[in-house]
Amino acid sequence: MKITKEIVDKIVNLSRIETTENEKENILKSFGPILEMIDQVNEVELSDEVERNFRLKNIMREDKVQDNISKNRDEIIALFPNKQGDYLKTKKILSN
Amino acid sequence: MIDLKNINIKRAHQSLMAGEYTVRDLVDSYLKNIEEKNKDLNIYLSIFSDLIDEQVKKAQERIDKKEASVLTGIPIALKANIAFKGQNTNSGSNILKNYISPYDATVVEKLKKENVVFLGYLNMDEFACGGSTETSAFGVTKNPLDTSRVPGGSSGGSAAAVAANMAMVTLGTDTGGSIRQPAAFCGVIGIKPTYGRVSRKGVSAMGSSLDQISPITKNLEDNKIVLDIISGKDEYDMTSLEKNNFLEKEIKMVKKVAVPRNFINQIKNEKVLDNFNQALSKLEKEGYEIVDIDLDILKYTLPVYYIIMPSELSSNLARLDGMRYGNKIEGENMIDDYFKTRGVGFGEEVKRRIILGTYALSAGYDDQYYNKAGALREKIKKEFSEKIKNFDAIVMPTTSDVAFKIGENSEDPISMYLSDIFTVSSNIIGNPAISIPSGEIETNKGNKMPLGLQILSDFEDEAKMYKIAEDFIK
């Protein structure tokens, strides 16, 4: 798979990272050899059975109410970059 | 003066119990070393100054009452991605430069119960992304054995601290070799236990299906003591394993170790190959039969790793958006806050890996990369399990060369990634592996640098891995 300027623009946007044109060019350059290396996985033919058996399993636990969060409540609130009283404050999510 | 060079946990414990010296004496010896060397080596990011007196007092009380455990009063330091309540768990990143952890990692809780003395936080590659500690936002750590060289990484501070007698034991994390590679580069012992052996609660997640916390020490006994204490099932890490006395169980040795010869022969430095072959001779003298095997699938562990790790990393680091904590940079609107916070907060290598992971997971590429790598990972596990059945372990060098020079690989991501080639296997497979010093080779102008021998045993079989390591060191 060849990586292009358009793909880099799209992925950088999905990654939510502000990037200069210079940085994007560096990404484009360094990705060539990296993709060549990881593309090796496509050399291997896998039997359908192996591929079908690849499933990550979720391990669940009981949804019990626990008193852990409130133990550290003040420390957690102290970390908020913006707050009003004990509430986390963010900018408006929906535009007009 | 306490001889820190030849100290170990049991000896220190006996001396503390016999009153030959106090916890204060022991801790001060390390602090003095830190004070003298840290300016040059940049191993510690912070010292827990406000906590040390209280920890020393409590440990000494337990010792005076003869209620001490073997770890009481032992000076330990932590990689800066392991949460310690009230301290700056910054993971080597600007984005967390002012972050104060609101809670303790499970491993910290366990060690607090023993009344160890935590000295401080150690330098690391930013969010464990690197193999040299050069990507830290807080400057490179120098290798104490040769300050023109890197200590390895990402747990470079943790390995260097043990090598420079700046802590008796340290904890690091290993996602693709981040404990074993720096341990080899600094001439100390580092392990990556079975996946699930140690709870990951409170460690900054890098590749969640690969990460493990574990000890770096000068000797095997210390390593076992600390691993024993920090391991076990934790209800806050659903992948953690029941302990089942994994270190005490009876082991049946077949006295055979396997060498994936084709895989190892890609090493270009003849001196490294010689050192490895000498290590094999040593094992042979201890009664092990050395058998060359084909395990060609190992060559895919690195590409599989460089798909799975960035994919999991990009998803794990999505939480760092400046909303709830971290170094927030204000933008014009909320989405702009994300872009600016992450653009300013993350360093180049972390960005590269987030972007690579986002690419591998994005619509249209996920089948080709993440899903394919996951399936191939299962195939690798299966072939490894079948092969290792007939042996006690598979042995390999830990690294393909000695510690490189500072700056040597930092402009070339691929050569940096290749330094993980022998260590990523056991993270992909999930089995335990240890790196133990295998002697030194000459570099230039008569300088000598250490190498490591890596021993990989079967899943949950740390006991066998330690036994072979003991036989090797004998």
Contacts between the chains, C-beta under 8 A, distances in Angstrom:
chain1	res1	chain2	res2	distance
A	1	B	365	7.4
A	1	B	368	7.2
A	3	B	359	7.9
A	7	B	359	7.4
A	8	B	355	7.9
A	10	B	362	7.8
A	11	B	355	5.5
A	11	B	358	5.3
A	11	B	359	4.8
A	11	B	362	6.5
A	12	B	355	6.2
A	14	B	358	5.1
A	14	B	362	6.3
A	15	B	314	6.8
A	15	B	342	7.7
A	15	B	351	7.8
A	15	B	354	5.2
A	15	B	355	5.2
A	15	B	358	4.6
A	16	B	318	7.8
A	16	B	321	7.1
A	16	B	335	7.6
A	16	B	338	4.4
A	16	B	339	5.7
A	16	B	342	5.7
A	17	B	339	6.6
A	17	B	342	4.6
A	17	B	343	5.3
A	17	B	346	6.8
A	17	B	351	5.7
A	17	B	354	6.6
A	17	B	355	7.1
A	18	B	339	4.1
A	18	B	340	5.5
A	18	B	342	7.0
A	18	B	343	2.9
A	18	B	344	7.5
A	19	B	343	6.5
A	19	B	351	7.4
A	23	B	348	7.7
A	23	B	351	7.5
A	26	B	348	7.8
A	27	B	351	8.0
A	27	B	352	6.6
A	27	B	355	6.1
A	30	B	352	6.5
A	30	B	413	5.4
A	31	B	356	7.3
A	33	B	413	7.7
A	33	B	414	4.7
A	34	B	306	7.0
A	34	B	356	6.5
A	34	B	413	6.4
A	34	B	414	6.5
A	34	B	417	7.5
A	37	B	302	7.1
A	37	B	303	5.6
A	37	B	306	6.5
A	37	B	414	6.5
A	37	B	417	7.2
A	38	B	303	4.6
A	38	B	306	5.1
A	38	B	307	5.2
A	38	B	360	7.6
A	38	B	369	6.8
A	38	B	373	7.9
A	39	B	303	7.5
A	40	B	299	7.8
A	40	B	300	6.4
A	40	B	303	4.4
A	41	B	300	6.3
A	41	B	303	5.1
A	41	B	304	6.1
A	41	B	307	6.6
A	41	B	369	7.4
A	41	B	372	5.2
A	41	B	373	5.4
A	41	B	376	5.4
A	42	B	368	6.5
A	42	B	372	6.5
A	44	B	300	6.3
A	44	B	376	5.8
A	44	B	379	7.4
A	46	B	372	7.8
A	46	B	375	5.3
A	46	B	376	6.7
A	46	B	379	6.3
A	50	B	375	5.8
A	50	B	378	5.9
A	50	B	379	5.5
A	50	B	382	7.9
A	51	B	375	4.6
A	53	B	375	8.0
A	53	B	378	6.4
A	54	B	371	7.0
A	54	B	374	4.8
A	54	B	375	4.1
A	54	B	377	7.8
A	54	B	378	5.3
A	56	B	209	7.9
A	56	B	374	7.3
A	59	B	238	4.1
A	59	B	239	7.0
A	60	B	238	7.8
A	61	B	235	6.9
A	61	B	238	6.4
A	71	B	103	8.0
A	72	B	85	8.0
A	72	B	102	4.2
A	72	B	103	5.2
A	75	B	85	7.5
A	75	B	86	7.9
A	75	B	100	7.1
A	75	B	102	3.4
A	75	B	103	7.6
A	76	B	102	5.0
A	76	B	324	7.9
A	78	B	100	7.3
A	78	B	102	7.9
A	79	B	99	6.9
A	79	B	100	6.9
A	79	B	102	6.9
A	79	B	324	6.8
A	79	B	325	3.9
A	80	B	324	6.4
A	80	B	325	7.2
A	81	B	322	6.0
A	81	B	323	7.3
A	81	B	324	7.8
A	81	B	325	7.2
A	81	B	326	7.2
A	81	B	328	3.8
A	82	B	328	7.4
A	88	B	323	7.2
A	88	B	324	6.4
A	90	B	323	6.2
A	90	B	334	6.0
A	91	B	333	5.7
A	91	B	334	4.3
A	91	B	337	6.6
A	92	B	333	7.3
A	92	B	334	7.0
A	93	B	334	6.0
A	95	B	333	7.6
